[in-house]
Amino acid sequence: MKRIFFSTLSAVCFCTAATAADIAGLTQADRGFLEAEAAKLSATGLDAKPLYNKAREGIAKGVSGDALRKAVSRERELYSEAARIVGATPAGSKNEIAQSVVIAVKRGAKSGDIESAVKQHRQNPAVLISVVDMLGDFARLGITGEKAVRAATDTMTRKAVSPTTGPADNRADVNRAIMQREIQQNLPALRPTDTARPPAEPHNPTGTQGGVIDHKH
């Protein structure tokens, strides 16, 4: 009986914790609007928490009611599109994957690239999130398309199965390795630097060997 009671209480707390009524500073009209947008997002199978967070962000910044509504609507559209792209996933992972998709899109990643990644890694959420996250990194560098998907996939799948992967082998290291590979593939080889010359001397301003020329023979 206690277990049922606490489970029911937890469910009630979960449902009532994330509501527009808990956000101070919202007008009654804005509360109704936020709840309607939250219902639309929930219908896609995603948690509406990002919308409440967006509303709190707007309140903290002191934006107008109109600007707040536009921001919430835009966030709902992004997450709804992410839900469409993600589709069916292993239980408990859809919200996390959708969040990574939205972040990557905000950073410039193309929906088509993300859809390609989802098709390849739908059943492996951890790898998929890493690949999508890296697509966002690539997009910031102007790298998109199948080339980006292939590079992110190759790197993250290899990292996932590598027995030598350790804490020090983090994503920053992976990004540097990929960026270096992109440079090597797309830029001409660097010319060797000129051989350093000896410093010039007062009587030998060119720095050439031989010093002062001896005119005596």
NUKOLGU-189496 format. One record per residue: residue in one letter; y, z negated, x negated of N, C-alpha, C, O in turn. Coordinates in steps of 0.1 Angstrom, whole numbers, plus 5000, padded with zeros to 4 digits. Atoms other than C-alpha are relative to their C-alpha. Example, Ala and Ser with C-alpha at 12.3 -4.5 7.8 and 13.67 -1.06 7.14 Angstrom:
A498850004991495549224877501250004991501249934981 S498950005009498949294863501149925008502249915003 
This chain:
M498850004992500050005000501350004991502250074994 K498950015009502449914972500350144993501450184992 R499849875007501750244954500650105010501550185006 I499549914990502450434987501549975002502350075003 F498750044997505650234992500950054989502050114991 F499249975011506950294957500150164998501250214994 S499949865001506050664958501050065010501750155008 T499049964989507950704991501449974996502350054998 L498750045004510850514977500650094989501750134989 S499649915011510950734946500450145006501450205001 A499749874994510851044967501450005007502150095006 V498750024993513750914988501150004990502250074992 C499050005010515750834957500350134994501450174991 F499949875006515051174942500850095009501750175005 C499349914990516251344974501449975002502350065004 T498650044997519351144979500949984988502149984989 A499250015012520451114943500850124997502050114993 A499349885003521451474940500550065013499950155018 T499349954988523751534970501550014997502049944989 A498549985001527351644974500749875003501849844998 A499450124996528051304990500249904988501049814988 D500050095012527451134956501150054990501449984980 I499049955010530251344939501449965005501950015015 A498750054996533551164941501150114998501050184988 G498949905002536651384946499850125008500750215008 L500249884992535151644968500549985014500349885020 T499650014987536751725001498850025009497750065005 Q501149984991534651735032499550145001498350175002 A500349865000534852105033499250054988498350134989 D500749975012533752134997498649954999497750014994 R501450064999530851905003499150095008498050125004 G500849924991529652125031499650134993498550184994 F500249885008530052435009498949984990498050064988 L501050035011528152274980498649995005497750045000 E501450034994525252165002499450135005498250155004 A500649874995524952515017499650094988498550154989 E500449935012524852674982498749944994497950014989 A501250065005522352414971498750035008497750055003 A501149964991520152505001499550144997498350164997 K500349875004520252864991499250004987498250084986 L500750005013519152784955498649945002497749984996 S501350074998516452544967499050105006497850085004 A500949914993515052824988499350104990498350164993 T500649925010514253014956499049934992498349994983 G501050085008512052734943500649924989499849864981 L499450075011514552594919500849875005501249865016 D499350134998516152244917501550045001502050124993 A498649974998519852254929500949924991502149934992 K499250095009520952004902501150084992502250024991 P498949935007522852274882501350025008502450025002 L498849984992525152334911500849875002502049875002 Y499350124999525951964915500749974986501849914986 N499450025013526551944877501350094999502350054993 K498849915001528952244880501149955008502349965004 A498950064992530852074908500649884993501849864993 R499550125008531151754887500950054989501949994986 E499249955011532451964859501450055005502450024998 G498849954994535052124881500949885004502149895002 I499250124997536151784894500649944988501849904988 A499550065012536451654859501250084994502150024988 K498949925005538651944849501250015009502250075005 G498850004991540851904879500350145006501450175009 V499849874994540352264892500249995015499949905021 S499849994986541352374926498750015008497750055002 G501249994992538952374955499550145000498350175000 D500449865000538952754955499350044987498250104987 A500649975013538152774918498649934999497749994993 L501250075001535452514922498950075008497850085004 R501049924992533752714950499550124993498450164994 K500449885008533853024929499049974989498150054987 A500950045011532252844900498649975005497650004999 V501350044995529552694921499250125005498050145003 S500649884995528853034938499450084988498350134989 R500449925012528653204904498849944994497850014990 E501150075006526252934891498850035009497750055004 R501149984991524052974922499550144999498350174999 E500549865002523953354917499350024988498250094987 L500749995013522953324881498649945001497750004996 Y501350074999520153074889499150085010497950085008 S500849924990519053284919499450124993498250164995 E500549885007518753594897499049954989498050024987 A501050055009516953384871498749975007497650005001 A501250024993514453274897499350135003498150135003 R500649874997513853634906499350054988498250104988 I500649955012513253724870498849934996497849984991 V501150085004511053434863498850015009497650025004 G501149984991508953474894499049885000499549774999 A501150115000505653274896499749964985499550044977 T500350065013505153044866499149885001498949835013 P500850124999502852764857500849885006502049875004 A499350114993503652454878500849914990500449884979 G499150095007506552244866500950064989501649994983 S499349935011508052504843501150095005502050134996 K499049904995510252724865501449964998502250044994 N498650045002513352514863500450014986501650054983 E499649995015513252494825500250144996501150174988 I499949865004512652864821501250065006501950144999 A498849944994515352954846501349954993502250034991 Q498850055008517852734827500150084987501350114984 S499949925012516952914795500550145003501350204995 V499649874996517453244813501550005002502350094997 V498550014997520953144826500849984987501850054986 I499350025013522053024792500050124992501150164986 A500149875008520853344775500950105006501650174999 V499149904993522653554801501549974997502350064995 K498650045003525853364796500450034986501650054983 R499749975014525553434759500050154998500250204986 G500049865001525253804766498750085000498750204999 A501349934999521553874768499850095012500450055023 K500149914989520554164790498849965009497749915004 S501150034990518454104822498750074997497650024998 G501249925002516154384813499249954988498049954988 D500750065011515354224779499349875004498149855000 I500650124996514653894795498850035009497749965008 E501149964991512454054822498850054991497650014994 S501149955009510454224794499349884993498149874992 A500650125006509953884777499249925010498149875006 V500750084990508953714809498650075003497650005004 K501349934998506253984815499049974989497849964992 Q500950035011504753914781499649864999498549834994 H500250145003504953534781500049915012500149795011 R499950084988504853424817499149885000499549775005 Q501050104999501753214812500149904988499449804987 N499750095012503153044780501449955000502250014993 P498650044998506352864791500749964987501950004985 A499350055012507052704757500450124991501550124986 V499649885008506953044739501050085007502050135001 L499049924992508853214767501449944999502350024996 I498750065001511652964766500650034986501850054985 S499549985014511953004728500450144998501450174992 V499649865002511953384730501350035008502150105002 V498849984992514553384758501249944993502350004992 D498950075007516653134738500450094988501650104985 M499749925011516453364708500750135004501550184996 L499349884995517453664729501549975001502450064999 G498650044999520653474736500750004986501850044985 D499550015014521153414698500350154995501350174990 F499849875004520653784692501150075007501950155000 A498949934992523053894719501349964994502250044994 R498850045007525753694702500350084988501550094984 L499949925012525153904672500150155003500150244994 G499949874996525254224692498650085000498650205000 I501349945001521454284690499349985014499049875018 T500750004987519854374724499050115000498850194991 G501049904998517154594737498649964996498449854992 E501450035004513454624729499949954986498949884982 K500050045014514254574693500149854999499449784991 A499750145000515554224700498849935006498349825001 V501250064993512554144724498950004990498249894989 R501150005010510054254697500249904989499349844985 A499750105011511754054669499849865005499249784997 A500150134995511953744690498649965003498149855000 T501550034996508353774703499249994987498449894986 D500850015012506953844668500349874993499349804988 T499650125008508853544653499449885007498849795001 M500350134992508153284681498549995002497949885001 T501550004999504453384686499449964987498449894986 R500550035013503853374649500349854996499449784990 K499650145002505653034647499049915008498749805003 A500850084991503552904676498649984994498049874996 V501450015004500152974659499949974985498849954980 S500150035014501152914623499649864997500349775001 P500550145003499252614608501049934990500949814988 T499150065010502052564582501349965006502249914999 T498850044993504752514608500249855000499449785004 G499750155001506452174602501349985006502050075010 P498750044995509551984613501150074993502150104999 A498949945007511552144586500250155003501350215001 D499949864996510752494599500650015014499950055023 N499450004987513252484627500650135003500550234996 R499549874995514952754647501150064991501250184990 A498949955008517952774624499450084988499950184984 D500749935011515552874596499450135004499550234997 V500649884994513853124618501150115002500950224999 N498849914997517253274628500450074987500750194986 R499549945013518253314591499050104995499450204990 A501049915005514953484583500150135008500050245002 I499949884992515353734612501350074996501350204995 M498749935003519053804604499950074986500450184985 Q500249935013518053874568499250125001499550224994 R500949884998515354114579500850115007500650235003 E499249894994517854294602500950064990501150184990 I499149945010520254334573499250094991499750204987 Q500749925009517554464551499550135006499450244999 Q500549884993516354714577501250105003501050225004 N498949924995519854844587501150034990501950124993 L498949985010522054824556499450064987498350034984 P500449955013521855014523499849894990500549784991 A500250115010520554814494501349984992502150074989 L498850035007523354634476499950054986498950054979 R499949955014524454794443500049884991500549774994 P500050115010523754574412501549984996502350074994 T498750035004526854394401500250044986499250064978 D499749965014528654504369499649894990499849774993 T500350095010527554344337501249934996502349994993 A498850085003529954064329500450034985499650044976 R499549975013532254144300500549874994500849775001 P499450125006533353894274501449995002502150095004 P498650024997536753744280500950074989500550084977 A499149945009539653924265500749914990500849794993 E499350095010541353794233501450064998501650185001 P498749965002544953814224500150134992500950224995 H500049885009544254084197499150105006499050215000 N501049904995541654254219500150005016499149955022 P499850014985543054284255499050075009498850035020 T501049934992540354524267498749925001497949955010 G501350084999537554274260498950084993497750034994 T501049925007535654544240499649934987500349864982 Q500550065013533554454210500750074989501150184989 G499449945013534854504175501349934996501649944984 G498950075004537954304177501150094995501250214999 V498949925006540954434156499450114992498550084984 I500649895007540254774142500549994985501749984983 D499750015015540154764104500250144995499350234995 H499749875004541955074091499750024985499850134980 K500349985014540855004055498650064999497750015006 H501349945002537955214043499649984986498550034982 
